[in-house]
């Protein structure tokens, strides 16, 4: 396949319209359990239900498009990480999706919370999360954000640059406090993921390079700086990671750095954060490891490296976000138009235009991310046809689901559900073409409630002061 368009494979050779991994389903109504929240089922009539609520009711009462969370599923995934990583600090990565309700849910299930802007910090504090269980990330924290973190008493601040360290040291000294700090290091790992979400290679914006010696220089600066309490080091190799080889190298190099620090300073730093990035299933291609397997393998790696280096095992932490929020929600759309398109190679692809698009989930356009979809309001006996679910925006790259087999009898007014929408969809949503952002709703025990209300055109106009 040759890519001849700036948008990449979305506009590639169409002589073979379906990707090789996509198989025509034997039952187009079947739900693959690994793609959906635990509370999502089909009723006897074929309607999709979540926590006992049919999607036709949700569409009638909440409207479409809408992000639909299964509260029990998200809580169960948070609890599974807390249980599997017992003895670790587990920080829910709020960037994947954050609102006050979700912040409360993860805290109630025993997790800490990772934020990376002043806005995310404000949501966490409004939700009543204990500041001591909040970690603050970010490569360009402003003076105001650092001051807010210190004043709130957050449990740790992950420092990303020398300038930030200088700012934080001055602010802490002014307040007569010591800022708890982890140094973010880049360990030189090329994670097997999209280049925009790989974060441990050398040529990118995050952290201090371990390979070039910048990280050790940052450690020495921390130890000399007033107002800084250096607690440990932090590594994050990227997102949507399935292979363990990257984590093996990251553990080896970060533990090696802890040993070097102990050798040079006589001090063993007490904390090591291995980041997050654990992948989820968006399609049949994806095979994520369960939390217990991740915990067992990562703990074994750290123990072995610490033993080999002759240092004690530090307090360990991880930061799952997508793995908790992602599978817990689906996106619910209404079909507006149905357009079969004959391709140059002789095939046919049916374009299903829905009432949302790249403004509510930009990941397909941004990362060429793959998603699945299903007809949600009914079952169908029609044979499956190759479809592309697209949005209403004025962009040819406005694609929600690039390739999926769906029933050939879909018509305007039908509902489409897209699983795996709980992470980074609402968080990265925009008002492109002045489209208001959809609501976030949560279903539990046969009822639903709004977590984040739908925006309105009045909301958009209220910001326009011209």
Buried (B, 14 or more C-beta within 10 A) or exposed (E): EEEEEEBEEBEBBBEEBBEEEBEEBEEBBEBEEBBBBBBBBBEEEBBBBBBBBBBBEBBEEBBBBBBBBBBBBBBBBBBBBBBBBEEBBBBBBBBBBBBBBBBBBBBEBBBBBBBBBBEBBBBBBEBEBBBEBBBBBBBEBEEEBBBBBBEBEBBBBBBBBEEBBEBBBBBBBEEEBBBBBBBBBBBBBBBBBBEEBBBBBBEBEBBBBBEEEBBBEBBBBBBEBEBBBBBBBBBBBBBBBBEBEBBBBBBBBBBBBBBBBBEEEEEBBEBBBBBBBBBBBBBBEBEBBEBEEBBBBBBEBBEBBBEEBEBEBBBBBBBBBBBBBBBBBBBBBBBEEBEEEEBEEEBEBBBBBBBBBBBBBBBBBBBBBBBBBBBBBBBBEEEBBBBBBBBBBEBEBBBBBBBBBBBBBBEEEBBBBBBBBBBBBBBBBEEBBEBBBBBBBBBBEEEBEEBBEBBEEEEBEEEEEE
